[in-house]
Amino acid sequence: MATTAQPTTEREHYLASFEREYQTTLRVLKAFPPAQGKLKFTDRSTTANEIAWTLAISQMVVEPILTVAKLEPMPQPAPADFNAVVTAFEKAHANATQKLSNLNDATFNSTIVMPVGPKAATAPIRRADALWMMLFDTVHHRGQFSVYLRASGAKVPSIYGPSGDEPWM
């Protein structure tokens, strides 16, 4: 019987989780009908493209979390084309994965100054905690995006278990 090596350190758990959540998020993004990228529910809602772009940015932020002393917000507007957003998500993940491949425990546990609240409040945060926070933010926004899948008429893939469109039984 073959066995799979299980992560044993927090860094190894993060790296495995980062890849697993990427694969799940990519399935969700690819299930969305690209022509409906402007879908939104209310005037206060964001479009499907904008939420998907947030998912891409969650991959893009990995490099600065690993390399800069202070994380500064750098808003970037979402591309108008949904397929361009998905391509950016895939490219950003490849870049993040390359940066993470060299991640050592010293860097993982070092600190970065980053926004922590309103009025430009910042604080030193362990880089590992910043990475986990961004990963959890990805999961949150993926859940938000899955509602757009259903509203667009697309099929919702299995995320952590069966969905109405991908039952396990």
N, C-alpha and C positions, 0 to 999 in steps of 0.2 A: 504494500500500500504506500503510495507516494504521500509525502507531507509537504506542506508549504511553510516556509520559515515565517514566523510571526515577528512583527516589529517588537523590539524590547526597550528602546529608549523613546523619550518623548519626541525627539527629532525624527526618528524612524516612523513613529505613529503619525506625525504631521505629514511627512513625505508621502506615506501610503494614503492618508486621508485626502491630501491635495489631489493626487492622481485619480482616486476613486470618485471624488466629487466633480472633478473636471469631466470625466467620462459621462457621468449622469447628467450634468448640465448640458453637455454637448448634445446628448440624445434629446433633451427637452428643446433646445434651440432648433435643432434640425427638424423637429416635429411641427414647428410653426410655419404657416403659409406666408412666405416672404412678401406677397402682395398686400398683406394686412399689417405691415409695420407701423402704420399710423393709427392703429386701433387704440382707443382710450375710452374710458367709461364716463368720465365727467371732465369739466373744464379744469379741475384741480388735479386730475390724474395725469400720469406720464404716459407716453405712447409705448407700445410694445418695443419699438426700436430703442427708446431711451432706457427702458429696463434692461434690455439685452446688452446695451452699451455699458451699463453699470456692471454687468457680469464680465464684460471684456476688461473694464478698468480694474476689476478685482484681480485679474491676472497681471495686468501691467504694473500694479503697485508693488508686486513682490520685489522687483529689482531695487527700487528706492528704499524699501524697508530694510533690505540687506546691506545697502551701501551708503546711504546718506546719514548725516548726523541729526538732521531735523526734517521731518516730512511736512512739506508744504502742499496745501490743496492746489491742484492745477486743473481746473475744470476744462474739459474738452467736449465740444458738442458731438452728439451721435451722428454718424454718417446717415444720410437719408435712405440709403439702400440697405435693407435688412441683410441681404447676403454679404455685404461688405462688413457688417457688424459681426456676423458669424466667422468670417475669414479673419477679422482682427482678433476675435476671441481665440481662435486656434493658433494664430501666430504668437499672440501674447503668451499663451500657455507654453508653447515651445520655448520661447525666450525665458520664461520663468523657470521652467524645468531645467534648462541649461544652467541658470544661475544657482538653482537649488541643488544641482548635482555636486557642487563644490562646497555646500554648506557644512560647516563644522560646528561642534558644540560651543566653541568660544563665541563665534558670531551669533549663533542661535540664541545664546543667553546674554549677549551684550544689550545695551539699551539704545533707544532712539527717542528723540523728542518728537511728539506728535500731538495733533489736536485731540482734546479730550472733552470739550464742552463749548458752550456759547461764549461769545465775546472774545474769540481767538485764544481761549484758554488752552495751554499746552502743558505737558508733563512728560518726564522720562518714563518710557514703557520698555519692558523687555521685548526685544525683537520677536522672540517666539510668541509672546502674547499678541503682538501686532499682527503676526502672520495668522494665528488662530482666529483673531477677530475678523480679519478679512475673509478667511475661509467660511466662518459662520455667517458673515454678511452675504457671501455668495449663496449659501444655502437659503437664507431668508429671501433674497431677491429671486432666486429660482422658484421658490414657492409662490411668490407674487406673480411671476411670469406664467406659471402653470395655469393660473386663473385666466390669463389671456388666451392660452391654448384652447381651453374649453369654450370661451366666448367666441373665438374665431371659427369654431367648428372643427378644429384639429383634434386628433386623438392624443390623449395624455398618456405618455409612456409610464411604465412602472418606475417609481423613484426609489422609495425604500420598501416598497411592498406592492401588491397588485393595485392597479387602477381600474376604473370602470371600462377602460379601453384595452387594458392588458391584464385580464384576470389570470390568476395562477392556477385556477381549477377549471 
